């Protein structure tokens, strides 16, 4: 009778520990899944913004800058 009780107590304590481990693992997996989803979302947004910036840079670089002579200013005595 006592051994049966101890065996039952031992099995329930093992099951409790096992269920606590499973619960903890589920919580950890959920947290890391949320972080992974947020990271992928942020990566997608950064990639999209990078493409927009690349398109903007090509539009700006298409304009030709003409050379301006700045020596005609008042600081230079052009006599």
Jmol script that loads the backbone (N, CA, C; Angstrom):
load data "model"
ATOM      1  N   UNK A   1       0.818  -1.191   0.000  1.00  0.00           N
ATOM      2  CA  UNK A   1       0.000   0.000   0.000  1.00  0.00           C
ATOM      3  C   UNK A   1       0.866   1.262   0.000  1.00  0.00           C
ATOM      4  N   UNK A   2       1.887   1.285   0.857  1.00  0.00           N
ATOM      5  CA  UNK A   2       2.769   2.448   0.948  1.00  0.00           C
ATOM      6  C   UNK A   2       3.605   2.585  -0.327  1.00  0.00           C
ATOM      7  N   UNK A   3       4.072   1.485  -0.874  1.00  0.00           N
ATOM      8  CA  UNK A   3       4.861   1.544  -2.110  1.00  0.00           C
ATOM      9  C   UNK A   3       3.997   2.002  -3.285  1.00  0.00           C
ATOM     10  N   UNK A   4       2.753   1.580  -3.279  1.00  0.00           N
ATOM     11  CA  UNK A   4       1.827   2.009  -4.320  1.00  0.00           C
ATOM     12  C   UNK A   4       1.599   3.517  -4.233  1.00  0.00           C
ATOM     13  N   UNK A   5       1.467   4.018  -3.034  1.00  0.00           N
ATOM     14  CA  UNK A   5       1.267   5.455  -2.808  1.00  0.00           C
ATOM     15  C   UNK A   5       2.504   6.231  -3.244  1.00  0.00           C
ATOM     16  N   UNK A   6       3.693   5.740  -2.874  1.00  0.00           N
ATOM     17  CA  UNK A   6       4.941   6.413  -3.240  1.00  0.00           C
ATOM     18  C   UNK A   6       5.142   6.399  -4.756  1.00  0.00           C
ATOM     19  N   UNK A   7       4.799   5.289  -5.375  1.00  0.00           N
ATOM     20  CA  UNK A   7       4.914   5.198  -6.827  1.00  0.00           C
ATOM     21  C   UNK A   7       3.976   6.197  -7.499  1.00  0.00           C
ATOM     22  N   UNK A   8       2.762   6.289  -7.003  1.00  0.00           N
ATOM     23  CA  UNK A   8       1.800   7.243  -7.550  1.00  0.00           C
ATOM     24  C   UNK A   8       2.274   8.672  -7.335  1.00  0.00           C
ATOM     25  N   UNK A   9       2.811   8.959  -6.160  1.00  0.00           N
ATOM     26  CA  UNK A   9       3.323  10.289  -5.844  1.00  0.00           C
ATOM     27  C   UNK A   9       4.502  10.635  -6.745  1.00  0.00           C
ATOM     28  N   UNK A  10       5.399   9.664  -6.951  1.00  0.00           N
ATOM     29  CA  UNK A  10       6.557   9.882  -7.818  1.00  0.00           C
ATOM     30  C   UNK A  10       6.124  10.128  -9.257  1.00  0.00           C
ATOM     31  N   UNK A  11       5.177   9.343  -9.755  1.00  0.00           N
ATOM     32  CA  UNK A  11       4.699   9.526 -11.125  1.00  0.00           C
ATOM     33  C   UNK A  11       3.998  10.867 -11.308  1.00  0.00           C
ATOM     34  N   UNK A  12       3.195  11.283 -10.349  1.00  0.00           N
ATOM     35  CA  UNK A  12       2.520  12.577 -10.475  1.00  0.00           C
ATOM     36  C   UNK A  12       3.515  13.730 -10.398  1.00  0.00           C
ATOM     37  N   UNK A  13       4.563  13.578  -9.571  1.00  0.00           N
ATOM     38  CA  UNK A  13       5.564  14.647  -9.507  1.00  0.00           C
ATOM     39  C   UNK A  13       6.355  14.708 -10.805  1.00  0.00           C
ATOM     40  N   UNK A  14       6.646  13.553 -11.401  1.00  0.00           N
ATOM     41  CA  UNK A  14       7.329  13.548 -12.693  1.00  0.00           C
ATOM     42  C   UNK A  14       6.449  14.151 -13.774  1.00  0.00           C
ATOM     43  N   UNK A  15       5.171  13.826 -13.759  1.00  0.00           N
ATOM     44  CA  UNK A  15       4.258  14.399 -14.745  1.00  0.00           C
ATOM     45  C   UNK A  15       4.118  15.896 -14.549  1.00  0.00           C
ATOM     46  N   UNK A  16       4.125  16.348 -13.318  1.00  0.00           N
ATOM     47  CA  UNK A  16       4.051  17.782 -13.061  1.00  0.00           C
ATOM     48  C   UNK A  16       5.296  18.471 -13.617  1.00  0.00           C
ATOM     49  N   UNK A  17       6.444  17.878 -13.366  1.00  0.00           N
ATOM     50  CA  UNK A  17       7.674  18.481 -13.879  1.00  0.00           C
ATOM     51  C   UNK A  17       7.673  18.478 -15.406  1.00  0.00           C
ATOM     52  N   UNK A  18       7.211  17.386 -15.977  1.00  0.00           N
ATOM     53  CA  UNK A  18       7.168  17.298 -17.431  1.00  0.00           C
ATOM     54  C   UNK A  18       6.188  18.313 -18.006  1.00  0.00           C
ATOM     55  N   UNK A  19       5.050  18.486 -17.391  1.00  0.00           N
ATOM     56  CA  UNK A  19       4.083  19.460 -17.896  1.00  0.00           C
ATOM     57  C   UNK A  19       4.598  20.877 -17.715  1.00  0.00           C
ATOM     58  N   UNK A  20       5.346  21.129 -16.631  1.00  0.00           N
ATOM     59  CA  UNK A  20       5.942  22.460 -16.450  1.00  0.00           C
ATOM     60  C   UNK A  20       6.997  22.728 -17.518  1.00  0.00           C
ATOM     61  N   UNK A  21       7.772  21.703 -17.861  1.00  0.00           N
ATOM     62  CA  UNK A  21       8.781  21.865 -18.909  1.00  0.00           C
ATOM     63  C   UNK A  21       8.111  22.136 -20.253  1.00  0.00           C
ATOM     64  N   UNK A  22       7.056  21.405 -20.543  1.00  0.00           N
ATOM     65  CA  UNK A  22       6.349  21.599 -21.807  1.00  0.00           C
ATOM     66  C   UNK A  22       5.742  23.002 -21.851  1.00  0.00           C
ATOM     67  N   UNK A  23       5.156  23.434 -20.749  1.00  0.00           N
ATOM     68  CA  UNK A  23       4.573  24.780 -20.693  1.00  0.00           C
ATOM     69  C   UNK A  23       5.644  25.847 -20.904  1.00  0.00           C
ATOM     70  N   UNK A  24       6.781  25.669 -20.244  1.00  0.00           N
ATOM     71  CA  UNK A  24       7.879  26.630 -20.404  1.00  0.00           C
ATOM     72  C   UNK A  24       8.385  26.645 -21.840  1.00  0.00           C
ATOM     73  N   UNK A  25       8.528  25.480 -22.434  1.00  0.00           N
ATOM     74  CA  UNK A  25       8.987  25.424 -23.825  1.00  0.00           C
ATOM     75  C   UNK A  25       7.992  26.070 -24.781  1.00  0.00           C
ATOM     76  N   UNK A  26       6.722  25.881 -24.539  1.00  0.00           N
ATOM     77  CA  UNK A  26       5.704  26.511 -25.389  1.00  0.00           C
ATOM     78  C   UNK A  26       5.793  28.029 -25.286  1.00  0.00           C
ATOM     79  N   UNK A  27       5.971  28.527 -24.065  1.00  0.00           N
ATOM     80  CA  UNK A  27       6.090  29.983 -23.875  1.00  0.00           C
ATOM     81  C   UNK A  27       7.324  30.515 -24.598  1.00  0.00           C
ATOM     82  N   UNK A  28       8.445  29.809 -24.480  1.00  0.00           N
ATOM     83  CA  UNK A  28       9.682  30.250 -25.142  1.00  0.00           C
ATOM     84  C   UNK A  28       9.521  30.230 -26.657  1.00  0.00           C
ATOM     85  N   UNK A  29       8.898  29.202 -27.185  1.00  0.00           N
ATOM     86  CA  UNK A  29       8.687  29.110 -28.636  1.00  0.00           C
ATOM     87  C   UNK A  29       7.786  30.243 -29.122  1.00  0.00           C
ATOM     88  N   UNK A  30       6.755  30.565 -28.369  1.00  0.00           N
ATOM     89  CA  UNK A  30       5.858  31.658 -28.763  1.00  0.00           C
ATOM     90  C   UNK A  30       6.611  32.988 -28.765  1.00  0.00           C
ATOM     91  N   UNK A  31       7.421  33.229 -27.733  1.00  0.00           N
ATOM     92  CA  UNK A  31       8.166  34.491 -27.653  1.00  0.00           C
ATOM     93  C   UNK A  31       9.144  34.605 -28.821  1.00  0.00           C
ATOM     94  N   UNK A  32       9.905  33.529 -29.095  1.00  0.00           N
ATOM     95  CA  UNK A  32      10.859  33.594 -30.199  1.00  0.00           C
ATOM     96  C   UNK A  32      10.160  33.662 -31.553  1.00  0.00           C
ATOM     97  N   UNK A  33       8.995  33.082 -31.678  1.00  0.00           N
ATOM     98  CA  UNK A  33       8.241  33.196 -32.930  1.00  0.00           C
ATOM     99  C   UNK A  33       7.807  34.638 -33.163  1.00  0.00           C
ATOM    100  N   UNK A  34       7.357  35.295 -32.102  1.00  0.00           N
ATOM    101  CA  UNK A  34       6.969  36.706 -32.224  1.00  0.00           C
ATOM    102  C   UNK A  34       8.175  37.545 -32.624  1.00  0.00           C
ATOM    103  N   UNK A  35       9.331  37.305 -31.987  1.00  0.00           N
ATOM    104  CA  UNK A  35      10.537  38.056 -32.341  1.00  0.00           C
ATOM    105  C   UNK A  35      10.960  37.786 -33.790  1.00  0.00           C
ATOM    106  N   UNK A  36      10.822  36.553 -34.241  1.00  0.00           N
ATOM    107  CA  UNK A  36      11.171  36.217 -35.618  1.00  0.00           C
ATOM    108  C   UNK A  36      10.250  36.923 -36.602  1.00  0.00           C
ATOM    109  N   UNK A  37       8.969  36.940 -36.307  1.00  0.00           N
ATOM    110  CA  UNK A  37       8.007  37.608 -37.186  1.00  0.00           C
ATOM    111  C   UNK A  37       8.285  39.106 -37.244  1.00  0.00           C
ATOM    112  N   UNK A  38       8.571  39.708 -36.076  1.00  0.00           N
ATOM    113  CA  UNK A  38       8.884  41.138 -36.057  1.00  0.00           C
ATOM    114  C   UNK A  38      10.176  41.429 -36.824  1.00  0.00           C
ATOM    115  N   UNK A  39      11.165  40.551 -36.723  1.00  0.00           N
ATOM    116  CA  UNK A  39      12.416  40.740 -37.450  1.00  0.00           C
ATOM    117  C   UNK A  39      12.236  40.642 -38.951  1.00  0.00           C
ATOM    118  N   UNK A  40      11.452  39.678 -39.400  1.00  0.00           N
ATOM    119  CA  UNK A  40      11.187  39.529 -40.845  1.00  0.00           C
ATOM    120  C   UNK A  40      10.417  40.735 -41.355  1.00  0.00           C
ATOM    121  N   UNK A  41       9.465  41.210 -40.572  1.00  0.00           N
ATOM    122  CA  UNK A  41       8.679  42.392 -40.967  1.00  0.00           C
ATOM    123  C   UNK A  41       9.573  43.619 -41.087  1.00  0.00           C
ATOM    124  N   UNK A  42      10.470  43.803 -40.103  1.00  0.00           N
ATOM    125  CA  UNK A  42      11.388  44.948 -40.124  1.00  0.00           C
ATOM    126  C   UNK A  42      12.338  44.845 -41.316  1.00  0.00           C
ATOM    127  N   UNK A  43      12.808  43.641 -41.603  1.00  0.00           N
ATOM    128  CA  UNK A  43      13.694  43.431 -42.743  1.00  0.00           C
ATOM    129  C   UNK A  43      12.986  43.784 -44.046  1.00  0.00           C
ATOM    130  N   UNK A  44      11.719  43.389 -44.170  1.00  0.00           N
ATOM    131  CA  UNK A  44      10.945  43.707 -45.373  1.00  0.00           C
ATOM    132  C   UNK A  44      10.792  45.213 -45.516  1.00  0.00           C
ATOM    133  N   UNK A  45      10.493  45.902 -44.412  1.00  0.00           N
ATOM    134  CA  UNK A  45      10.328  47.361 -44.481  1.00  0.00           C
ATOM    135  C   UNK A  45      11.640  48.044 -44.861  1.00  0.00           C
ATOM    136  N   UNK A  46      12.761  47.578 -44.288  1.00  0.00           N
ATOM    137  CA  UNK A  46      14.057  48.179 -44.617  1.00  0.00           C
ATOM    138  C   UNK A  46      14.428  47.934 -46.077  1.00  0.00           C
ATOM    139  N   UNK A  47      14.122  46.756 -46.587  1.00  0.00           N
ATOM    140  CA  UNK A  47      14.411  46.459 -47.991  1.00  0.00           C
ATOM    141  C   UNK A  47      13.600  47.365 -48.907  1.00  0.00           C
ATOM    142  N   UNK A  48      12.332  47.570 -48.558  1.00  0.00           N
ATOM    143  CA  UNK A  48      11.474  48.443 -49.354  1.00  0.00           C
ATOM    144  C   UNK A  48      11.987  49.884 -49.318  1.00  0.00           C
ATOM    145  N   UNK A  49      12.385  50.353 -48.127  1.00  0.00           N
ATOM    146  CA  UNK A  49      12.900  51.713 -48.008  1.00  0.00           C
ATOM    147  C   UNK A  49      14.211  51.862 -48.770  1.00  0.00           C
ATOM    148  N   UNK A  50      15.052  50.837 -48.743  1.00  0.00           N
ATOM    149  CA  UNK A  50      16.314  50.877 -49.468  1.00  0.00           C
ATOM    150  C   UNK A  50      16.078  50.979 -50.966  1.00  0.00           C
ATOM    151  N   UNK A  51      15.099  50.257 -51.483  1.00  0.00           N
ATOM    152  CA  UNK A  51      14.774  50.348 -52.910  1.00  0.00           C
ATOM    153  C   UNK A  51      14.287  51.744 -53.270  1.00  0.00           C
ATOM    154  N   UNK A  52      13.471  52.339 -52.391  1.00  0.00           N
ATOM    155  CA  UNK A  52      12.996  53.703 -52.648  1.00  0.00           C
ATOM    156  C   UNK A  52      14.159  54.688 -52.654  1.00  0.00           C
ATOM    157  N   UNK A  53      15.105  54.521 -51.722  1.00  0.00           N
ATOM    158  CA  UNK A  53      16.260  55.420 -51.683  1.00  0.00           C
ATOM    159  C   UNK A  53      17.145  55.228 -52.908  1.00  0.00           C
ATOM    160  N   UNK A  54      17.303  54.003 -53.368  1.00  0.00           N
ATOM    161  CA  UNK A  54      18.093  53.765 -54.581  1.00  0.00           C
ATOM    162  C   UNK A  54      17.443  54.418 -55.795  1.00  0.00           C
ATOM    163  N   UNK A  55      16.125  54.352 -55.886  1.00  0.00           N
ATOM    164  CA  UNK A  55      15.429  54.997 -57.000  1.00  0.00           C
ATOM    165  C   UNK A  55      15.585  56.504 -56.921  1.00  0.00           C
ATOM    166  N   UNK A  56      15.544  57.063 -55.723  1.00  0.00           N
ATOM    167  CA  UNK A  56      15.688  58.505 -55.553  1.00  0.00           C
ATOM    168  C   UNK A  56      17.103  58.932 -55.933  1.00  0.00           C
ATOM    169  N   UNK A  57      18.111  58.163 -55.583  1.00  0.00           N
ATOM    170  CA  UNK A  57      19.489  58.511 -55.907  1.00  0.00           C
ATOM    171  C   UNK A  57      19.734  58.490 -57.409  1.00  0.00           C
ATOM    172  N   UNK A  58      19.115  57.594 -58.143  1.00  0.00           N
ATOM    173  CA  UNK A  58      19.318  57.571 -59.589  1.00  0.00           C
ATOM    174  C   UNK A  58      18.664  58.773 -60.240  1.00  0.00           C
ATOM    175  N   UNK A  59      17.551  59.221 -59.706  1.00  0.00           N
ATOM    176  CA  UNK A  59      16.902  60.404 -60.260  1.00  0.00           C
ATOM    177  C   UNK A  59      17.744  61.648 -60.017  1.00  0.00           C
ATOM    178  N   UNK A  60      18.374  61.740 -58.867  1.00  0.00           N
ATOM    179  CA  UNK A  60      19.199  62.909 -58.554  1.00  0.00           C
ATOM    180  C   UNK A  60      20.482  62.875 -59.374  1.00  0.00           C
ATOM    181  N   UNK A  61      21.091  61.708 -59.531  1.00  0.00           N
ATOM    182  CA  UNK A  61      22.365  61.637 -60.236  1.00  0.00           C
ATOM    183  C   UNK A  61      22.207  61.865 -61.736  1.00  0.00           C
ATOM    184  N   UNK A  62      20.998  61.785 -62.272  1.00  0.00           N
ATOM    185  CA  UNK A  62      20.791  62.030 -63.691  1.00  0.00           C
ATOM    186  C   UNK A  62      20.951  63.509 -64.043  1.00  0.00           C
ATOM    187  N   UNK A  63      20.740  64.368 -63.070  1.00  0.00           N
ATOM    188  CA  UNK A  63      20.890  65.793 -63.321  1.00  0.00           C
ATOM    189  C   UNK A  63      22.382  66.124 -63.401  1.00  0.00           C
ATOM    190  N   UNK A  64      22.735  66.928 -64.398  1.00  0.00           N
ATOM    191  CA  UNK A  64      24.134  67.304 -64.555  1.00  0.00           C
ATOM    192  C   UNK A  64      24.391  68.608 -63.827  1.00  0.00           C
ATOM    193  N   UNK A  65      25.435  68.602 -63.013  1.00  0.00           N
ATOM    194  CA  UNK A  65      25.830  69.826 -62.313  1.00  0.00           C
ATOM    195  C   UNK A  65      26.857  70.550 -63.171  1.00  0.00           C
ATOM    196  N   UNK A  66      26.553  71.788 -63.493  1.00  0.00           N
ATOM    197  CA  UNK A  66      27.502  72.581 -64.274  1.00  0.00           C
ATOM    198  C   UNK A  66      28.473  73.251 -63.323  1.00  0.00           C
ATOM    199  N   UNK A  67      29.666  73.440 -63.781  1.00  0.00           N
ATOM    200  CA  UNK A  67      30.693  74.069 -62.960  1.00  0.00           C
ATOM    201  C   UNK A  67      30.401  75.550 -62.834  1.00  0.00           C
ATOM    202  N   UNK A  68      30.484  76.034 -61.588  1.00  0.00           N
ATOM    203  CA  UNK A  68      30.292  77.456 -61.344  1.00  0.00           C
ATOM    204  C   UNK A  68      31.603  78.022 -60.814  1.00  0.00           C
ATOM    205  N   UNK A  69      31.995  79.120 -61.370  1.00  0.00           N
ATOM    206  CA  UNK A  69      33.225  79.774 -60.944  1.00  0.00           C
ATOM    207  C   UNK A  69      32.908  80.687 -59.768  1.00  0.00           C
ATOM    208  N   UNK A  70      33.446  80.323 -58.614  1.00  0.00           N
ATOM    209  CA  UNK A  70      33.146  81.096 -57.413  1.00  0.00           C
ATOM    210  C   UNK A  70      34.186  82.173 -57.137  1.00  0.00           C
ATOM    211  N   UNK A  71      35.129  82.339 -58.044  1.00  0.00           N
ATOM    212  CA  UNK A  71      36.166  83.357 -57.820  1.00  0.00           C
ATOM    213  C   UNK A  71      35.686  84.756 -58.184  1.00  0.00           C
ATOM    214  N   UNK A  72      34.468  84.892 -58.668  1.00  0.00           N
ATOM    215  CA  UNK A  72      33.945  86.215 -59.020  1.00  0.00           C
ATOM    216  C   UNK A  72      33.352  86.933 -57.805  1.00  0.00           C
ATOM    217  N   UNK A  73      33.454  86.355 -56.651  1.00  0.00           N
ATOM    218  CA  UNK A  73      32.851  86.948 -55.459  1.00  0.00           C
ATOM    219  C   UNK A  73      33.627  88.152 -54.961  1.00  0.00           C
ATOM    220  N   UNK A  74      33.106  88.795 -53.936  1.00  0.00           N
ATOM    221  CA  UNK A  74      33.723  90.019 -53.415  1.00  0.00           C
ATOM    222  C   UNK A  74      35.000  89.752 -52.633  1.00  0.00           C
ATOM    223  N   UNK A  75      35.247  88.489 -52.253  1.00  0.00           N
ATOM    224  CA  UNK A  75      36.449  88.213 -51.489  1.00  0.00           C
ATOM    225  C   UNK A  75      37.691  88.154 -52.371  1.00  0.00           C
ATOM    226  N   UNK A  76      37.490  88.017 -53.670  1.00  0.00           N
ATOM    227  CA  UNK A  76      38.617  87.946 -54.595  1.00  0.00           C
ATOM    228  C   UNK A  76      38.677  89.258 -55.358  1.00  0.00           C
ATOM    229  N   UNK A  77      39.848  89.784 -55.389  1.00  0.00           N
ATOM    230  CA  UNK A  77      40.020  91.036 -56.136  1.00  0.00           C
ATOM    231  C   UNK A  77      40.376  90.699 -57.576  1.00  0.00           C
ATOM    232  N   UNK A  78      39.357  90.724 -58.412  1.00  0.00           N
ATOM    233  CA  UNK A  78      39.567  90.464 -59.838  1.00  0.00           C
ATOM    234  C   UNK A  78      39.646  91.819 -60.538  1.00  0.00           C
ATOM    235  N   UNK A  79      40.824  92.314 -60.660  1.00  0.00           N
ATOM    236  CA  UNK A  79      40.997  93.631 -61.275  1.00  0.00           C
ATOM    237  C   UNK A  79      41.641  93.523 -62.622  1.00  0.00           C
TER     238      UNK A  79
END
end "model"
wireframe off; spacefill off
backbone 0.3
color backbone group
